[in-house]
Each structure stands twice: as C-alpha cells, then as structure tokens.
Amino acid sequence: MPRVTITLAEKPILELTAGQARRVAIAAQQLAGPVGPISNGSERKINRGHLNRLLQSIGLLQIDSVNVLARAHLLPIFSRLGPYPLSLLDGAAWPTRPGDRLLIEAWAHVASLVPVEIEPLLRWRQEKFATEPWPRVDRMRLEHPGFLDGVLGVIGELGPSSAGDIEKALEAPGRGVSGWWEWSVTKTACEYLFAVGAIGVATRRGFERQYDLMERVLPVEVAAMPTPTEADAKRELMALAARHHGIGTLTDLSDYYRIKNVSARIALAELVEEGELIPVKVQGWSNIGYLHRSARIPRRVSGAALLCPFDPLVWERARTERLFDFHYRIEIYTPQPKRQYGYYVFPLLVGEQLVGRFDLKADRLGGRLLVQASWSEDGADPSAAADAAAVELTRMAGWLGLDDIVVMPRGDLWRTLASRPGMTVGSLPE
C-alpha cells in the first residue's frame, strides 16, 4: 500500500506581532482581565456555572501530588476566578451522584481533570493502554492469574475503594510494600484498570483515589455516547487544544492532550483545510503558528495572577519562553544548593508580561504564607511588580485561610515586597 504523506499548509495567510500572539494566548486562558470584587465592591460569589465555563475554556486541570502550597489542580481556578470554595471543585469532580459530575479524572495532558463530556475522545488512549506492553501487569498475570478479575469483583461489591481497601478485602500479595517507586500488586492492578477505562475515580479520601467501576462513575448519558474513531478523536482534541491555547505551534498544540506529532500533523492539516485553524506567521517564531478561528486578539490585557508551575499558560516551557522571553524550569527535583529561584516557584503575570517569580509555601500550622524568595524580571519595574505581587499574595493567603504573609530575605525583590502593607519580614534559618 503506498505511503500517504500529509503536508501542512505552510503558507501563512495572516501575520501577527509577538505582542498580538501573546495577548491571544493570555485571553484564551481567561487571564486577560482583573480578578476581584464586582462593581458594587462586594466579592463575587463563584458558583458551579463559573467553574464549568472556565473548564470549557481551558480544558483541563493537571493533577500533581505536590502540596507545598496547595494541590496543583486547585490553583489555576484561583488564578482565574479568585477565591472560590474548594467544595465547589470537589462537588464537580467527585460528587456523591454520578449525574452531578462535571469533571472526570483521566489521562489527558498527564493525570488530569477534564470535562466529563470529552471522555469519549480519550477512549482511544484507553484502548492503546490495553494493547501496549505493561511489564508489571504481564508479570502480575503470570504470577497471580485472575487477580485483575478479583480486583474488579471487589470494587463491584464494595463500591468506591482505595487500593488499600482492595488489598484488605483480597488479602492481596505485596501488602506492606512502601515507596512510590515500589507499587504493590493491587496498586499495579488499579492503575492498569484505571488506564484502560475499566474503573474510574469516584472520589478521593484526602488525596487517595477511591476507585469504582467506570459504568458507575460516568453519568449515564456520557457512558452511552458513541466512541469516535482514533483519528476523529485526535482531530477534535487538537481543535480543543487550539481553542484552549488560542494560538500555538504544532508541538504546542500536540502537548496539550499529549498527541504524538505524526498524528497531530495529520489532524492540523485537516483542521486547516476545514477552516477551524488559520496558519499564521508570528514575529520572532521560527515555526508556523495556528490560530483558532474563534480566538480573540485583544489590543490590551489587564489581568494579574500568580501562576503555579502546572498552569496551562506556562506548563510547556518552550512556548513560555517564546511567548514571554521567560526561561522557566521547575526546580523541585534540583538539589537545594543548585536551585536558582526556589522549590515551588510561581511566575507573576501582570498585563501581558511575566514580571517576577515567587517561591511560595503554606505554613499551615503557623497560619503563614511564606514567600521564600522574591525575584524581579529583567526589564520589569520592581515597584510595580511588588505592588501586584502584594495584592495577589494577600488574595491567596485569604483563600488558603492563612493569617500572615512572611517575606523571607532572599532574591532581588524581597525588600521592595516586604515594604508593602500586609507583608512581614521573616528570618532565614541559620
């Protein structure tokens, strides 16, 4: 059979400045305007409708176990909507009744919360997981035949259950194995069954997954939706990625839902042909950009937000550098003496620029928000950056229920920030 070559339209039909592209990206991520009190001065009450509209716009929330400030999936909502009740997200993602579910856990960007109606678009990945090699699962099948069926049986009988609950019910082998790198047989079984779509996450206890049969996790109407072909699903996911990003290169857009570049290229060619995406030349970009046809190109943006390391605006580091001239790396896994900016560093967006970096930590026992380091970016006005940071830090501390904001004497902005109202100077440990 002859090989079919798909060629993307390489002749842009529109040219954008770097600033226009940057503002498109910010607006698409719902960060173009200020967050705060409504016009009469009272705080806006965030409700389920606000949350649903936001998630339709940005597409997903990455889940990560780091809890030095707050869980990663909580923070992008705060950056866009301001202080919101955590029970709102809990009720949308892990409700007591499946019919109330707005979000579902899935492998999307990585482990993510996604709007429940896109679950059919991810079924092709579940099918891939079911057919690809899983050495741990293959070994488990060999050493413990029938174990997967046993796990499904226990979940079917008990309802929402953790891996530990299932271990106890089965008196499973491998109990007592500790360490995130050493999964027990039951943990392996649960992760595999989750990846292939046999079970889903009904709720969480603390941060621990409580699994149930997928048919009981999904709303009935979603479970009944037809499964699109892999090609159709990938094309729709690429279209969604373009809408969430506003503008991006092939690699930017393919990263959003982790579509391999070969498939992404085919999908982009079709979306360009259909008029869903517009090829554009962006000043300073070496590769063609793709603008979603519904994207806004604002003349100016006026928002301000602290962005967690897993925020969709900045998680693809090459795109962040291209858009903002901002070299950003998460330094969690860097030994402390070699860290440049800190452990869990939040870029500060003001308007259309990233103007500073702040290493943040919640001291929950002491009721303090610790600003462990404060940095101003080259070319940014340090005073303006400190003003904006103080506002956002005050908002964040209130949301997290922390009474004090303590600025540690580290970084080139700490003195300016510490002089702002509500900030207290801390001392570094000896």
C-alpha positions in Angstrom: 0.0 0.0 0.0 1.6 3.4 -1.0 2.5 5.7 1.9 0.3 8.7 2.3 2.1 12.0 3.1 0.2 14.7 4.8 1.6 18.2 4.2 0.5 21.1 6.4 -0.3 24.4 4.8 3.0 26.1 5.2 2.0 29.5 3.6 0.5 31.6 6.4 -2.5 33.7 5.5 -2.1 36.1 8.4 0.8 37.8 10.2 0.8 38.6 13.9 3.2 40.6 16.0 4.7 38.8 19.0 2.6 41.0 21.3 -0.6 40.0 19.5 0.2 36.3 19.8 1.0 36.8 23.5 -2.3 38.6 24.1 -4.2 35.9 22.2 -2.7 33.2 24.5 -3.5 35.1 27.6 -7.1 35.8 26.6 -7.7 32.2 25.6 -6.6 31.1 29.0 -9.1 33.5 30.7 -6.3 35.7 32.2 -6.9 38.9 30.3 -8.9 40.8 32.9 -8.7 41.6 36.6 -10.0 39.2 39.2 -11.6 40.7 42.3 -14.7 42.4 43.7 -17.6 43.1 41.4 -18.7 46.7 40.6 -20.5 47.3 43.9 -17.4 46.4 45.9 -18.6 43.1 47.2 -16.8 39.8 46.5 -18.1 37.9 43.6 -19.6 34.6 44.6 -18.1 31.8 42.4 -20.7 29.2 41.5 -20.8 26.0 39.5 -21.6 27.9 36.3 -18.4 30.0 36.6 -16.4 26.8 37.2 -18.0 25.0 34.2 -17.5 27.9 31.8 -13.8 28.2 32.9 -13.1 24.5 32.4 -14.8 24.6 29.0 -12.3 27.4 28.1 -9.1 25.9 29.5 -10.0 22.3 29.0 -8.3 20.5 31.9 -6.6 20.8 35.3 -3.3 18.9 35.8 -3.2 16.7 38.9 0.0 16.6 40.9 0.8 15.3 44.3 3.0 18.3 45.4 1.2 20.1 48.3 3.8 22.6 49.4 1.2 25.4 48.8 -2.0 23.8 47.5 -2.7 20.9 45.1 -1.9 21.8 41.5 -5.5 21.2 40.3 -6.8 23.9 42.7 -4.5 26.7 41.7 -5.4 27.6 38.0 -9.0 28.1 39.1 -7.9 30.5 41.8 -5.6 32.4 39.3 -8.6 33.0 37.0 -11.7 33.3 39.3 -10.2 34.4 42.5 -11.1 33.0 45.9 -13.6 30.1 45.5 -14.9 27.4 47.8 -12.9 24.2 47.4 -16.2 22.3 47.9 -17.3 23.6 44.5 -14.5 21.7 42.8 -15.0 18.7 45.0 -18.7 18.6 44.0 -17.9 18.9 40.3 -15.1 16.3 40.2 -16.1 13.8 43.0 -19.8 14.1 43.6 -21.9 11.7 45.5 -24.1 11.2 42.5 -22.6 10.5 39.0 -25.3 12.6 37.4 -23.8 15.7 39.1 -20.4 15.1 37.8 -18.9 17.9 35.7 -15.3 16.6 35.7 -13.7 13.3 35.5 -10.1 12.1 36.2 -8.4 10.8 33.0 -5.0 10.6 31.3 -5.3 13.7 29.2 -2.3 16.1 29.4 -1.0 13.8 32.1 -3.2 12.8 35.1 -5.9 15.4 34.7 -9.4 16.5 35.5 -11.3 17.1 32.3 -15.0 18.0 31.4 -16.9 14.7 31.6 -18.3 15.1 28.1 -14.9 14.7 26.4 -14.4 11.3 28.0 -15.3 9.6 24.7 -12.4 11.5 23.0 -10.0 9.8 25.3 -11.2 6.2 24.8 -8.6 5.5 22.0 -5.9 6.1 24.6 -7.5 3.6 26.9 -7.5 1.1 24.0 -3.8 1.8 23.4 -3.0 1.2 27.1 -4.9 -2.1 26.9 -2.7 -3.4 24.0 0.7 -1.9 24.8 3.2 -3.7 26.9 2.9 -3.3 30.7 5.8 -5.4 32.2 4.4 -5.1 35.7 0.9 -6.2 34.6 2.3 -9.0 32.4 4.3 -10.3 35.5 1.2 -10.0 37.6 -0.9 -12.0 35.2 1.8 -14.7 35.2 2.4 -14.8 38.9 -1.2 -14.1 40.1 -3.6 -15.3 37.4 -7.2 -14.0 37.7 -6.1 -11.2 40.0 -7.5 -8.4 37.8 -10.9 -10.0 37.8 -10.6 -10.3 41.5 -10.0 -6.6 41.9 -13.0 -5.8 39.7 -15.1 -8.2 41.7 -14.2 -6.5 45.0 -14.8 -3.0 43.6 -18.1 -4.2 42.1 -19.2 -5.4 45.6 -17.8 -2.7 47.8 -18.2 0.4 45.6 -15.7 3.2 45.9 -12.5 1.7 47.3 -8.8 2.6 47.7 -6.0 0.2 46.7 -5.6 -0.4 50.4 -9.2 -1.3 50.9 -9.0 -3.8 48.0 -5.8 -5.3 49.4 -7.5 -5.9 52.7 -10.6 -7.4 51.0 -8.4 -9.8 48.9 -5.6 -10.3 51.4 -3.6 -9.4 48.4 0.1 -10.3 47.9 2.6 -7.5 48.1 1.0 -5.7 51.1 3.3 -3.5 53.1 5.4 -2.5 50.1 6.2 1.2 50.6 7.5 3.9 48.5 6.1 5.5 45.4 8.6 3.6 43.2 7.5 0.2 44.5 3.9 -0.5 43.7 2.1 -3.3 45.3 0.3 -5.9 43.1 -3.0 -4.2 44.0 -1.8 -0.7 43.1 -0.5 -2.0 39.8 -3.9 -3.6 39.1 -5.8 -0.5 40.0 -3.6 1.8 37.9 -3.9 -0.5 34.9 -7.6 -0.9 35.2 -7.9 2.9 35.5 -5.7 3.4 32.5 -7.8 1.1 30.3 -11.1 2.6 31.4 -12.4 -0.4 33.4 -12.6 1.7 36.6 -12.6 5.4 37.3 -12.0 7.6 40.3 -15.3 8.1 42.1 -14.0 10.3 44.8 -10.8 11.0 46.8 -10.2 10.4 50.5 -7.6 13.1 51.4 -5.6 12.8 48.2 -6.1 9.0 47.9 -8.1 7.7 44.9 -11.3 5.8 45.6 -12.0 3.6 42.6 -15.3 2.4 41.3 -16.5 0.7 38.1 -16.4 3.1 35.3 -20.1 2.5 34.5 -20.9 3.8 37.9 -18.5 6.8 37.7 -19.7 8.2 34.4 -23.1 9.9 34.0 -25.4 7.6 32.1 -25.6 9.9 29.1 -21.8 10.1 28.7 -21.4 6.3 29.0 -23.9 5.9 26.2 -22.1 8.3 23.9 -20.6 6.6 20.8 -16.8 6.1 20.7 -15.3 8.2 17.8 -12.5 6.7 15.7 -9.0 7.4 16.9 -8.4 9.8 14.0 -11.6 11.8 14.7 -10.9 11.9 18.4 -7.4 13.2 17.9 -8.6 15.8 15.4 -11.2 17.0 17.9 -8.6 17.1 20.7 -6.2 19.2 18.6 -9.1 21.6 17.8 -9.8 21.8 21.5 -6.1 22.4 22.3 -6.0 25.3 19.8 -9.1 26.8 21.4 -7.6 26.5 24.9 -4.2 28.0 23.7 -5.7 30.4 21.2 -2.5 30.1 19.2 0.3 27.7 19.1 2.8 25.7 17.0 2.4 22.0 16.1 4.3 21.0 19.2 2.5 23.5 21.5 -0.9 22.1 20.5 0.1 18.4 20.5 1.4 18.8 24.0 -2.0 19.9 25.4 -3.6 16.4 25.2 -0.3 14.6 24.5 -0.9 13.7 20.9 2.2 12.4 19.1 3.4 14.7 16.4 2.7 12.4 13.5 -1.0 12.2 14.4 -1.0 15.9 15.3 0.3 16.9 11.9 -2.4 15.0 10.2 -5.1 16.5 12.4 -3.8 20.0 11.9 -3.8 19.6 8.1 -7.4 18.6 8.3 -8.4 21.4 10.7 -6.7 24.0 8.4 -8.5 22.6 5.4 -11.8 22.8 7.3 -11.1 26.4 8.3 -11.0 25.6 12.0 -7.4 26.8 12.3 -5.6 29.6 10.5 -1.9 29.3 9.7 -0.1 32.4 10.9 3.4 33.9 10.8 4.3 35.3 14.2 7.1 37.8 14.6 10.1 36.0 16.1 8.7 32.5 15.9 10.7 30.1 13.8 7.7 27.8 13.2 4.3 28.4 11.8 1.6 29.2 14.3 -2.0 28.0 14.2 -4.7 30.5 15.3 -8.1 29.1 16.3 -10.8 30.8 14.3 -12.7 31.9 17.4 -9.6 33.3 19.2 -9.8 37.0 20.3 -6.8 39.3 19.5 -7.1 41.9 22.3 -5.5 45.3 21.9 -4.5 45.1 25.6 -4.9 42.8 28.6 -5.1 44.0 32.2 -5.1 40.9 34.4 -2.7 39.9 37.1 -2.2 36.4 38.5 0.3 34.1 40.2 0.7 31.0 38.1 1.6 27.6 39.5 4.2 25.5 37.8 1.4 23.3 36.3 -0.7 26.1 34.9 -1.7 25.6 31.3 -0.3 29.0 30.3 3.2 28.1 31.3 3.5 24.3 31.5 5.0 24.0 28.0 8.3 25.7 28.8 9.5 26.3 25.2 6.2 28.0 24.5 6.5 30.1 27.7 10.0 31.3 26.6 8.8 32.0 23.1 5.7 34.0 24.2 7.2 35.8 27.2 11.0 35.6 26.8 10.9 33.9 30.2 13.1 30.9 30.8 11.2 28.7 33.4 12.1 25.4 34.9 10.5 23.7 37.9 13.3 23.1 40.5 11.6 20.6 42.8 13.9 17.9 41.7 17.0 20.1 41.8 19.2 19.7 44.9 18.6 22.8 47.1 22.2 24.3 46.7 21.8 24.2 42.9 18.3 25.9 42.8 18.3 29.3 41.1 14.9 30.6 42.2 13.4 28.2 44.7 11.5 25.0 45.2 7.9 25.8 44.0 8.1 29.0 42.0 5.2 31.0 40.7 5.6 33.4 37.8 3.7 36.6 38.2 1.7 37.7 35.2 0.8 41.4 35.0 -0.9 42.5 31.9 1.0 40.7 29.1 4.3 40.3 30.9 5.7 37.8 33.4 7.4 40.3 35.8 8.6 38.2 38.7 9.0 34.9 40.4 8.0 33.9 43.9 8.9 30.7 45.8 5.8 30.0 47.9 4.9 27.7 50.7 2.0 27.3 53.1 2.9 27.0 56.8 -0.4 25.6 57.8 0.4 25.0 61.4 1.7 28.5 61.8 -1.1 30.1 59.7 1.5 31.8 57.4 2.0 32.2 53.7 5.8 32.0 53.3 7.4 33.9 50.4 10.6 32.0 50.5 12.2 34.1 47.7 11.1 37.0 45.5 12.6 37.9 42.2 12.0 40.6 39.6 12.5 40.0 35.9 14.9 42.0 33.8 13.1 45.0 32.3 10.2 44.9 34.8 9.5 47.8 37.1 10.4 46.3 40.6 8.0 48.6 42.4 5.1 47.8 40.1 5.9 44.1 40.4 5.9 44.3 44.2 2.6 46.1 44.2 0.9 43.5 42.1 2.5 40.6 44.0 1.3 42.0 47.3 -2.3 42.2 46.0 -2.1 38.6 44.7 -0.4 37.2 47.8 -3.0 38.9 50.1 -5.8 37.4 48.0 -4.1 33.9 48.1 -3.5 34.0 51.8 -7.1 34.8 52.5 -8.3 32.0 50.2 -6.0 29.5 51.9 -7.0 30.6 55.4 -3.5 31.9 56.3 -3.3 34.9 58.5 0.2 36.3 57.8 2.4 36.8 54.8 6.0 36.4 55.6 8.7 37.6 53.1 12.0 35.9 53.5 15.2 37.9 52.8 16.1 36.0 49.6 16.0 37.2 46.0 16.4 40.7 44.5 12.8 41.9 45.2 12.3 40.9 48.8 13.0 44.3 50.3 10.6 46.1 48.0 7.9 43.5 48.5 8.3 43.4 52.3 7.7 47.2 52.4 4.1 46.7 51.1 1.2 46.7 53.5 0.4 43.3 55.0 3.9 41.9 54.4 6.1 40.8 57.3 9.9 40.2 57.1 11.0 36.8 58.1 14.4 35.4 59.0 16.2 32.6 57.3 17.1 29.5 59.3 20.7 29.5 60.5 
